[in-house]
Amino acid sequence: MTIHAEEEMNADGFTIFDVENGIFTGTIVERQRDIDTGEFKYVIEGESVEDRDIGVVAKLSPTRKLVIITVYEAKI
């Protein structure tokens, strides 16, 4: 999880468990490609532990680890 993602998660009152639940319950709503690196990032929208709508933007690192780029309260 990036520092930015952690700051945004805290600002919106989410926990890491909310992020995890959002990924597990969510769907990929958009795939974006970085112009410079060619890497794909994925916008996932799902539900937090407390049934709030949550958005997570993530990508796979070169070492095949999931990197959480940002977290936000989604308007589904």
HELIX and SHEET records of a PDB file:
HELIX    1   1 ILE A    3  ALA A   11  1                                   9    
HELIX    2   2 ILE A   16  THR A   25  1                                  10    
SHEET    1   A 4 THR A  27  ARG A  33  0                                        
SHEET    2   A 4 PHE A  40  GLU A  47 -1                                        
SHEET    3   A 4 ASP A  53  LEU A  60 -1                                        
SHEET    4   A 4 LEU A  66  GLU A  73 -1                                        
END                                                                             
